[in-house]
Amino acid sequence: MCEQLKAVSTEVNTLTGDTLTLSYNYNKITYQDYFFWYKQDPGKAPEFLISHSTSGVVGEAAVDGLKINVKTNQLQMIISSAALSHSAVYYCAVRPTVTANTQSLLI
């Protein structure tokens, strides 16, 4: 599954105050998928930023001001006003909410 989620660009540059868009291509988007975005500053562990469903509905958000856009086969995290503090490595991960066994559990 990891090979299906790929950064559109390995490096994105913008000016302070401009909009910054980070994009990932994902060839097999399904309604069951949920996406997680992380930021990693140099010498630090990755920090959770935001999560969202395939429809773009945002779940948890650790940082205000981030927007999510889900297009056909592409995910975007948008930072409306870029700052020097946004310089980092960003990751997007996917997790299906339903696994191979979709039957109800009977107790």
N, CA, C and O atoms as CSV, one atom per row, in Angstrom:
chain,resi,resn,atom,element,x,y,z
A,1,MET,N,N,0.818,-1.198,0.000
A,1,MET,CA,C,0.000,0.000,0.000
A,1,MET,C,C,0.866,1.269,0.000
A,1,MET,O,O,0.444,2.289,-0.545
A,2,CYS,N,N,2.051,1.232,0.589
A,2,CYS,CA,C,2.893,2.415,0.698
A,2,CYS,C,C,3.280,2.988,-0.658
A,2,CYS,O,O,3.410,4.204,-0.802
A,3,GLU,N,N,3.466,2.121,-1.660
A,3,GLU,CA,C,3.888,2.610,-2.961
A,3,GLU,C,C,2.807,3.413,-3.675
A,3,GLU,O,O,3.098,4.069,-4.674
A,4,GLN,N,N,1.578,3.379,-3.194
A,4,GLN,CA,C,0.477,4.086,-3.830
A,4,GLN,C,C,0.389,5.549,-3.399
A,4,GLN,O,O,-0.272,6.342,-4.069
A,5,LEU,N,N,1.034,5.921,-2.307
A,5,LEU,CA,C,1.006,7.283,-1.785
A,5,LEU,C,C,2.361,7.913,-2.053
A,5,LEU,O,O,3.362,7.512,-1.460
A,6,LYS,N,N,2.402,8.917,-2.962
A,6,LYS,CA,C,3.683,9.473,-3.392
A,6,LYS,C,C,3.608,10.992,-3.482
A,6,LYS,O,O,2.652,11.550,-4.019
A,7,ALA,N,N,4.643,11.656,-2.941
A,7,ALA,CA,C,4.715,13.114,-3.016
A,7,ALA,C,C,4.778,13.565,-4.465
A,7,ALA,O,O,5.505,12.980,-5.267
A,8,VAL,N,N,4.021,14.603,-4.806
A,8,VAL,CA,C,4.038,15.153,-6.161
A,8,VAL,C,C,5.397,15.798,-6.426
A,8,VAL,O,O,5.945,15.675,-7.522
A,9,SER,N,N,5.931,16.479,-5.430
A,9,SER,CA,C,7.231,17.127,-5.544
A,9,SER,C,C,8.031,16.839,-4.279
A,9,SER,O,O,7.482,16.871,-3.177
A,10,THR,N,N,9.310,16.561,-4.427
A,10,THR,CA,C,10.137,16.283,-3.256
A,10,THR,C,C,10.588,17.556,-2.553
A,10,THR,O,O,11.075,17.508,-1.424
A,11,GLU,N,N,10.426,18.698,-3.224
A,11,GLU,CA,C,10.795,19.979,-2.618
A,11,GLU,C,C,9.832,21.053,-3.103
A,11,GLU,O,O,9.560,21.171,-4.298
A,12,VAL,N,N,9.318,21.840,-2.147
A,12,VAL,CA,C,8.403,22.931,-2.474
A,12,VAL,C,C,8.962,24.206,-1.866
A,12,VAL,O,O,9.320,24.234,-0.689
A,13,ASN,N,N,9.038,25.262,-2.668
A,13,ASN,CA,C,9.547,26.551,-2.198
A,13,ASN,C,C,8.466,27.614,-2.356
A,13,ASN,O,O,7.698,27.597,-3.318
A,14,THR,N,N,8.416,28.535,-1.401
A,14,THR,CA,C,7.480,29.654,-1.483
A,14,THR,C,C,8.036,30.824,-0.681
A,14,THR,O,O,8.981,30.665,0.092
A,15,LEU,N,N,7.459,31.970,-0.864
A,15,LEU,CA,C,7.861,33.161,-0.128
A,15,LEU,C,C,7.060,33.273,1.163
A,15,LEU,O,O,5.936,32.777,1.245
A,16,THR,N,N,7.628,33.915,2.154
A,16,THR,CA,C,6.932,34.156,3.414
A,16,THR,C,C,5.621,34.884,3.143
A,16,THR,O,O,5.589,35.880,2.420
A,17,GLY,N,N,4.557,34.386,3.722
A,17,GLY,CA,C,3.241,34.997,3.555
A,17,GLY,C,C,2.417,34.413,2.419
A,17,GLY,O,O,1.202,34.606,2.375
A,18,ASP,N,N,3.060,33.701,1.500
A,18,ASP,CA,C,2.343,33.080,0.386
A,18,ASP,C,C,1.695,31.767,0.827
A,18,ASP,O,O,2.005,31.235,1.893
A,19,THR,N,N,0.803,31.263,-0.003
A,19,THR,CA,C,0.170,29.984,0.248
A,19,THR,C,C,1.124,28.863,-0.148
A,19,THR,O,O,1.766,28.920,-1.197
A,20,LEU,N,N,1.208,27.855,0.694
A,20,LEU,CA,C,2.059,26.699,0.467
A,20,LEU,C,C,1.167,25.469,0.348
A,20,LEU,O,O,0.379,25.185,1.250
A,21,THR,N,N,1.286,24.739,-0.759
A,21,THR,CA,C,0.475,23.548,-0.977
A,21,THR,C,C,1.383,22.333,-1.110
A,21,THR,O,O,2.269,22.295,-1.963
A,22,LEU,N,N,1.151,21.343,-0.256
A,22,LEU,CA,C,1.879,20.082,-0.310
A,22,LEU,C,C,0.936,19.027,-0.866
A,22,LEU,O,O,-0.164,18.847,-0.346
A,23,SER,N,N,1.348,18.332,-1.910
A,23,SER,CA,C,0.459,17.398,-2.608
A,23,SER,C,C,1.039,15.996,-2.657
A,23,SER,O,O,2.243,15.799,-2.821
A,24,TYR,N,N,0.141,15.027,-2.508
A,24,TYR,CA,C,0.480,13.612,-2.653
A,24,TYR,C,C,-0.481,12.977,-3.630
A,24,TYR,O,O,-1.684,13.230,-3.572
A,25,ASN,N,N,0.034,12.155,-4.527
A,25,ASN,CA,C,-0.811,11.353,-5.411
A,25,ASN,C,C,-1.119,10.038,-4.703
A,25,ASN,O,O,-0.260,9.452,-4.045
A,26,TYR,N,N,-2.355,9.591,-4.851
A,26,TYR,CA,C,-2.785,8.328,-4.254
A,26,TYR,C,C,-3.738,7.664,-5.227
A,26,TYR,O,O,-4.867,8.121,-5.406
A,27,ASN,N,N,-3.291,6.595,-5.853
A,27,ASN,CA,C,-4.027,5.985,-6.952
A,27,ASN,C,C,-5.257,5.184,-6.550
A,27,ASN,O,O,-6.110,4.904,-7.391
A,28,LYS,N,N,-5.361,4.819,-5.303
A,28,LYS,CA,C,-6.472,3.952,-4.913
A,28,LYS,C,C,-7.255,4.535,-3.747
A,28,LYS,O,O,-7.429,3.868,-2.727
A,29,ILE,N,N,-7.726,5.761,-3.880
A,29,ILE,CA,C,-8.530,6.382,-2.824
A,29,ILE,C,C,-9.863,5.654,-2.727
A,29,ILE,O,O,-10.565,5.483,-3.723
A,30,THR,N,N,-10.200,5.228,-1.520
A,30,THR,CA,C,-11.502,4.615,-1.264
A,30,THR,C,C,-12.143,5.325,-0.079
A,30,THR,O,O,-11.464,6.034,0.664
A,31,TYR,N,N,-13.432,5.141,0.097
A,31,TYR,CA,C,-14.150,5.792,1.192
A,31,TYR,C,C,-13.666,5.303,2.556
A,31,TYR,O,O,-13.963,5.929,3.574
A,32,GLN,N,N,-12.935,4.209,2.592
A,32,GLN,CA,C,-12.469,3.634,3.853
A,32,GLN,C,C,-11.149,4.233,4.342
A,32,GLN,O,O,-10.753,3.989,5.482
A,33,ASP,N,N,-10.478,4.993,3.521
A,33,ASP,CA,C,-9.152,5.503,3.869
A,33,ASP,C,C,-9.227,6.718,4.784
A,33,ASP,O,O,-10.184,7.491,4.749
A,34,TYR,N,N,-8.192,6.863,5.602
A,34,TYR,CA,C,-8.043,8.021,6.479
A,34,TYR,C,C,-6.581,8.432,6.394
A,34,TYR,O,O,-5.694,7.578,6.405
A,35,PHE,N,N,-6.323,9.728,6.311
A,35,PHE,CA,C,-4.979,10.230,6.049
A,35,PHE,C,C,-4.453,11.050,7.229
A,35,PHE,O,O,-5.208,11.739,7.915
A,36,PHE,N,N,-3.143,10.957,7.446
A,36,PHE,CA,C,-2.480,11.625,8.555
A,36,PHE,C,C,-1.282,12.391,8.020
A,36,PHE,O,O,-0.488,11.846,7.253
A,37,TRP,N,N,-1.144,13.651,8.416
A,37,TRP,CA,C,-0.037,14.497,7.973
A,37,TRP,C,C,0.877,14.784,9.167
A,37,TRP,O,O,0.413,15.025,10.281
A,38,TYR,N,N,2.196,14.752,8.902
A,38,TYR,CA,C,3.200,14.980,9.936
A,38,TYR,C,C,4.241,15.975,9.428
A,38,TYR,O,O,4.491,16.088,8.228
A,39,LYS,N,N,4.837,16.688,10.374
A,39,LYS,CA,C,5.929,17.625,10.080
A,39,LYS,C,C,7.131,17.174,10.901
A,39,LYS,O,O,6.996,16.848,12.081
A,40,GLN,N,N,8.310,17.157,10.274
A,40,GLN,CA,C,9.517,16.793,10.995
A,40,GLN,C,C,10.563,17.889,10.852
A,40,GLN,O,O,11.082,18.138,9.764
A,41,ASP,N,N,10.859,18.536,11.969
A,41,ASP,CA,C,11.920,19.542,12.011
A,41,ASP,C,C,13.262,18.826,12.139
A,41,ASP,O,O,13.316,17.712,12.660
A,42,PRO,N,N,14.352,19.451,11.669
A,42,PRO,CA,C,15.674,18.816,11.737
A,42,PRO,C,C,16.030,18.387,13.161
A,42,PRO,O,O,15.903,19.164,14.107
A,43,GLY,N,N,16.479,17.134,13.298
A,43,GLY,CA,C,16.906,16.613,14.591
A,43,GLY,C,C,15.782,16.272,15.556
A,43,GLY,O,O,16.047,15.955,16.716
A,44,LYS,N,N,14.526,16.328,15.103
A,44,LYS,CA,C,13.382,16.044,15.973
A,44,LYS,C,C,12.536,14.913,15.403
A,44,LYS,O,O,12.648,14.562,14.228
A,45,ALA,N,N,11.700,14.358,16.248
A,45,ALA,CA,C,10.773,13.318,15.819
A,45,ALA,C,C,9.633,13.958,15.022
A,45,ALA,O,O,9.353,15.143,15.203
A,46,PRO,N,N,8.972,13.200,14.145
A,46,PRO,CA,C,7.815,13.747,13.419
A,46,PRO,C,C,6.718,14.190,14.384
A,46,PRO,O,O,6.484,13.557,15.413
A,47,GLU,N,N,6.054,15.285,14.034
A,47,GLU,CA,C,4.980,15.860,14.849
A,47,GLU,C,C,3.665,15.762,14.070
A,47,GLU,O,O,3.589,16.183,12.916
A,48,PHE,N,N,2.639,15.209,14.705
A,48,PHE,CA,C,1.333,15.091,14.066
A,48,PHE,C,C,0.752,16.471,13.800
A,48,PHE,O,O,0.816,17.344,14.666
A,49,LEU,N,N,0.182,16.684,12.605
A,49,LEU,CA,C,-0.418,17.964,12.246
A,49,LEU,C,C,-1.929,17.890,12.110
A,49,LEU,O,O,-2.654,18.653,12.747
A,50,ILE,N,N,-2.409,16.955,11.266
A,50,ILE,CA,C,-3.832,16.937,10.952
A,50,ILE,C,C,-4.193,15.569,10.361
A,50,ILE,O,O,-3.356,14.900,9.756
A,51,SER,N,N,-5.438,15.174,10.545
A,51,SER,CA,C,-5.928,13.942,9.922
A,51,SER,C,C,-7.250,14.245,9.224
A,51,SER,O,O,-7.957,15.185,9.588
A,52,HIS,N,N,-7.577,13.428,8.206
A,52,HIS,CA,C,-8.814,13.665,7.471
A,52,HIS,C,C,-9.268,12.414,6.739
A,52,HIS,O,O,-8.488,11.490,6.509
A,53,SER,N,N,-10.529,12.405,6.382
A,53,SER,CA,C,-11.104,11.295,5.630
A,53,SER,C,C,-10.903,11.526,4.138
A,53,SER,O,O,-10.394,12.566,3.720
A,54,THR,N,N,-11.306,10.550,3.352
A,54,THR,CA,C,-11.222,10.650,1.894
A,54,THR,C,C,-12.037,11.820,1.365
A,54,THR,O,O,-11.676,12.427,0.357
A,55,SER,N,N,-13.138,12.138,2.043
A,55,SER,CA,C,-13.983,13.250,1.599
A,55,SER,C,C,-13.388,14.609,1.945
A,55,SER,O,O,-13.897,15.640,1.504
A,56,GLY,N,N,-12.307,14.618,2.737
A,56,GLY,CA,C,-11.679,15.873,3.138
A,56,GLY,C,C,-12.172,16.385,4.473
A,56,GLY,O,O,-11.739,17.446,4.924
A,57,VAL,N,N,-13.074,15.650,5.121
A,57,VAL,CA,C,-13.568,16.052,6.441
A,57,VAL,C,C,-12.435,15.880,7.443
A,57,VAL,O,O,-11.896,14.786,7.608
A,58,VAL,N,N,-12.082,16.971,8.106
A,58,VAL,CA,C,-10.950,16.980,9.030
A,58,VAL,C,C,-11.369,16.401,10.379
A,58,VAL,O,O,-12.396,16.772,10.947
A,59,GLY,N,N,-10.541,15.480,10.873
A,59,GLY,CA,C,-10.757,14.898,12.191
A,59,GLY,C,C,-9.976,15.702,13.207
A,59,GLY,O,O,-10.350,16.819,13.566
A,60,GLU,N,N,-8.895,15.121,13.658
A,60,GLU,CA,C,-8.047,15.799,14.624
A,60,GLU,C,C,-7.168,16.824,13.908
A,60,GLU,O,O,-6.745,16.617,12.771
A,61,ALA,N,N,-6.908,17.917,14.589
A,61,ALA,CA,C,-5.977,18.912,14.046
A,61,ALA,C,C,-5.144,19.455,15.193
A,61,ALA,O,O,-5.676,20.053,16.128
A,62,ALA,N,N,-3.845,19.248,15.119
A,62,ALA,CA,C,-2.953,19.731,16.165
A,62,ALA,C,C,-2.514,21.162,15.899
A,62,ALA,O,O,-1.995,21.831,16.793
A,63,VAL,N,N,-2.721,21.635,14.677
A,63,VAL,CA,C,-2.283,22.973,14.280
A,63,VAL,C,C,-3.438,23.684,13.582
A,63,VAL,O,O,-4.044,23.134,12.662
A,64,ASP,N,N,-3.740,24.896,14.015
A,64,ASP,CA,C,-4.780,25.686,13.350
A,64,ASP,C,C,-4.248,26.264,12.043
A,64,ASP,O,O,-3.039,26.434,11.879
A,65,GLY,N,N,-5.148,26.563,11.120
A,65,GLY,CA,C,-4.774,27.237,9.889
A,65,GLY,C,C,-4.413,26.320,8.737
A,65,GLY,O,O,-4.058,26.798,7.659
A,66,LEU,N,N,-4.497,25.011,8.941
A,66,LEU,CA,C,-4.230,24.078,7.849
A,66,LEU,C,C,-5.541,23.732,7.162
A,66,LEU,O,O,-6.571,23.575,7.818
A,67,LYS,N,N,-5.500,23.614,5.853
A,67,LYS,CA,C,-6.677,23.216,5.089
A,67,LYS,C,C,-6.349,21.951,4.315
A,67,LYS,O,O,-5.199,21.705,3.952
A,68,ILE,N,N,-7.370,21.164,4.072
A,68,ILE,CA,C,-7.214,19.921,3.326
A,68,ILE,C,C,-8.062,19.991,2.070
A,68,ILE,O,O,-9.200,20.459,2.106
A,69,ASN,N,N,-7.510,19.527,0.963
A,69,ASN,CA,C,-8.236,19.449,-0.295
A,69,ASN,C,C,-8.002,18.045,-0.864
A,69,ASN,O,O,-6.859,17.631,-1.061
A,70,VAL,N,N,-9.089,17.319,-1.126
A,70,VAL,CA,C,-8.972,15.989,-1.711
A,70,VAL,C,C,-9.541,16.042,-3.117
A,70,VAL,O,O,-10.729,16.298,-3.311
A,71,LYS,N,N,-8.678,15.796,-4.097
A,71,LYS,CA,C,-9.086,15.734,-5.497
A,71,LYS,C,C,-9.054,14.269,-5.919
A,71,LYS,O,O,-8.639,13.405,-5.146
A,72,THR,N,N,-9.485,13.996,-7.129
A,72,THR,CA,C,-9.382,12.638,-7.642
A,72,THR,C,C,-7.915,12.234,-7.666
A,72,THR,O,O,-7.109,12.830,-8.380
A,73,ASN,N,N,-7.582,11.237,-6.897
A,73,ASN,CA,C,-6.224,10.682,-6.833
A,73,ASN,C,C,-5.161,11.649,-6.308
A,73,ASN,O,O,-3.969,11.412,-6.506
A,74,GLN,N,N,-5.567,12.726,-5.646
A,74,GLN,CA,C,-4.574,13.630,-5.083
A,74,GLN,C,C,-5.071,14.237,-3.771
A,74,GLN,O,O,-6.236,14.612,-3.641
A,75,LEU,N,N,-4.154,14.323,-2.801
A,75,LEU,CA,C,-4.430,14.939,-1.500
A,75,LEU,C,C,-3.567,16.180,-1.392
A,75,LEU,O,O,-2.415,16.181,-1.826
A,76,GLN,N,N,-4.121,17.241,-0.813
A,76,GLN,CA,C,-3.345,18.463,-0.617
A,76,GLN,C,C,-3.531,18.985,0.798
A,76,GLN,O,O,-4.647,19.030,1.316
A,77,MET,N,N,-2.425,19.380,1.414
A,77,MET,CA,C,-2.474,20.123,2.673
A,77,MET,C,C,-2.025,21.531,2.329
A,77,MET,O,O,-0.960,21.721,1.740
A,78,ILE,N,N,-2.830,22.517,2.694
A,78,ILE,CA,C,-2.574,23.901,2.322
A,78,ILE,C,C,-2.287,24.723,3.569
A,78,ILE,O,O,-3.072,24.730,4.518
A,79,ILE,N,N,-1.162,25.411,3.556
A,79,ILE,CA,C,-0.791,26.346,4.621
A,79,ILE,C,C,-1.021,27.729,4.044
A,79,ILE,O,O,-0.343,28.131,3.098
A,80,SER,N,N,-1.986,28.469,4.613
A,80,SER,CA,C,-2.436,29.714,3.995
A,80,SER,C,C,-1.410,30.846,4.036
A,80,SER,O,O,-1.404,31.693,3.143
A,81,SER,N,N,-0.561,30.879,5.030
A,81,SER,CA,C,0.422,31.951,5.126
A,81,SER,C,C,1.756,31.362,5.576
A,81,SER,O,O,2.010,31.217,6.771
A,82,ALA,N,N,2.593,31.027,4.616
A,82,ALA,CA,C,3.859,30.360,4.907
A,82,ALA,C,C,4.780,31.243,5.751
A,82,ALA,O,O,4.840,32.461,5.581
A,83,ALA,N,N,5.492,30.587,6.664
A,83,ALA,CA,C,6.458,31.266,7.523
A,83,ALA,C,C,7.739,30.430,7.548
A,83,ALA,O,O,7.735,29.259,7.169
A,84,LEU,N,N,8.817,31.037,7.994
A,84,LEU,CA,C,10.088,30.327,8.089
A,84,LEU,C,C,9.948,29.083,8.958
A,84,LEU,O,O,10.617,28.080,8.708
A,85,SER,N,N,9.099,29.132,9.963
A,85,SER,CA,C,8.892,27.987,10.867
A,85,SER,C,C,8.257,26.790,10.165
A,85,SER,O,O,8.249,25.692,10.721
A,86,HIS,N,N,7.728,26.976,8.962
A,86,HIS,CA,C,7.147,25.868,8.202
A,86,HIS,C,C,8.201,25.077,7.428
A,86,HIS,O,O,7.889,24.042,6.840
A,87,SER,N,N,9.446,25.556,7.424
A,87,SER,CA,C,10.522,24.832,6.730
A,87,SER,C,C,10.797,23.529,7.463
A,87,SER,O,O,11.279,23.543,8.596
A,88,ALA,N,N,10.495,22.405,6.828
A,88,ALA,CA,C,10.641,21.091,7.450
A,88,ALA,C,C,10.386,20.015,6.406
A,88,ALA,O,O,10.127,20.314,5.241
A,89,VAL,N,N,10.460,18.772,6.833
A,89,VAL,CA,C,10.068,17.641,6.002
A,89,VAL,C,C,8.651,17.272,6.413
A,89,VAL,O,O,8.346,17.175,7.601
A,90,TYR,N,N,7.785,17.066,5.420
A,90,TYR,CA,C,6.390,16.708,5.680
A,90,TYR,C,C,6.109,15.309,5.147
A,90,TYR,O,O,6.647,14.892,4.121
A,91,TYR,N,N,5.250,14.596,5.874
A,91,TYR,CA,C,4.858,13.246,5.483
A,91,TYR,C,C,3.342,13.134,5.485
A,91,TYR,O,O,2.650,13.786,6.266
A,92,CYS,N,N,2.849,12.293,4.592
A,92,CYS,CA,C,1.437,11.931,4.599
A,92,CYS,C,C,1.372,10.413,4.665
A,92,CYS,O,O,2.076,9.723,3.927
A,93,ALA,N,N,0.528,9.895,5.546
A,93,ALA,CA,C,0.357,8.447,5.688
A,93,ALA,C,C,-1.116,8.112,5.538
A,93,ALA,O,O,-1.982,8.941,5.817
A,94,VAL,N,N,-1.395,6.897,5.097
A,94,VAL,CA,C,-2.782,6.467,4.908
A,94,VAL,C,C,-3.037,5.224,5.748
A,94,VAL,O,O,-2.171,4.366,5.919
A,95,ARG,N,N,-4.261,5.163,6.263
A,95,ARG,CA,C,-4.693,3.986,7.015
A,95,ARG,C,C,-6.128,3.675,6.624
A,95,ARG,O,O,-6.994,4.542,6.745
A,96,PRO,N,N,-6.407,2.450,6.154
A,96,PRO,CA,C,-7.800,2.107,5.891
A,96,PRO,C,C,-8.544,1.946,7.209
A,96,PRO,O,O,-7.994,1.416,8.175
A,97,THR,N,N,-9.785,2.397,7.252
A,97,THR,CA,C,-10.561,2.268,8.485
A,97,THR,C,C,-11.224,0.910,8.586
A,97,THR,O,O,-11.679,0.523,9.663
A,98,VAL,N,N,-11.286,0.179,7.484
A,98,VAL,CA,C,-11.850,-1.168,7.481
A,98,VAL,C,C,-10.814,-2.097,6.888
A,98,VAL,O,O,-10.278,-1.828,5.813
A,99,THR,N,N,-10.525,-3.196,7.583
A,99,THR,CA,C,-9.540,-4.151,7.078
A,99,THR,C,C,-10.243,-5.237,6.280
A,99,THR,O,O,-11.434,-5.124,5.987
A,100,ALA,N,N,-9.521,-6.277,5.931
A,100,ALA,CA,C,-10.063,-7.351,5.090
A,100,ALA,C,C,-11.310,-8.000,5.681
A,100,ALA,O,O,-12.179,-8.432,4.924
A,101,ASN,N,N,-11.429,-8.085,6.983
A,101,ASN,CA,C,-12.593,-8.696,7.607
A,101,ASN,C,C,-13.620,-7.612,7.893
A,101,ASN,O,O,-13.487,-6.866,8.863
A,102,THR,N,N,-14.635,-7.523,7.057
A,102,THR,CA,C,-15.651,-6.477,7.206
A,102,THR,C,C,-16.924,-6.983,7.873
A,102,THR,O,O,-17.912,-6.252,7.949
A,103,GLN,N,N,-16.914,-8.237,8.361
A,103,GLN,CA,C,-18.103,-8.785,9.027
A,103,GLN,C,C,-18.229,-8.220,10.428
A,103,GLN,O,O,-17.232,-7.888,11.068
A,104,SER,N,N,-19.460,-8.114,10.899
A,104,SER,CA,C,-19.713,-7.618,12.242
A,104,SER,C,C,-19.226,-8.633,13.278
A,104,SER,O,O,-19.271,-9.842,13.054
A,105,LEU,N,N,-18.769,-8.124,14.392
A,105,LEU,CA,C,-18.359,-8.961,15.488
A,105,LEU,C,C,-19.568,-9.297,16.352
A,105,LEU,O,O,-20.265,-8.399,16.826
A,106,LEU,N,N,-19.813,-10.563,16.554
A,106,LEU,CA,C,-20.937,-10.987,17.382
A,106,LEU,C,C,-20.446,-11.407,18.749
A,106,LEU,O,O,-19.500,-12.187,18.858
A,107,ILE,N,N,-21.080,-10.899,19.793
A,107,ILE,CA,C,-20.667,-11.236,21.156
A,107,ILE,C,C,-21.767,-12.037,21.832
A,107,ILE,O,O,-21.625,-12.425,22.991
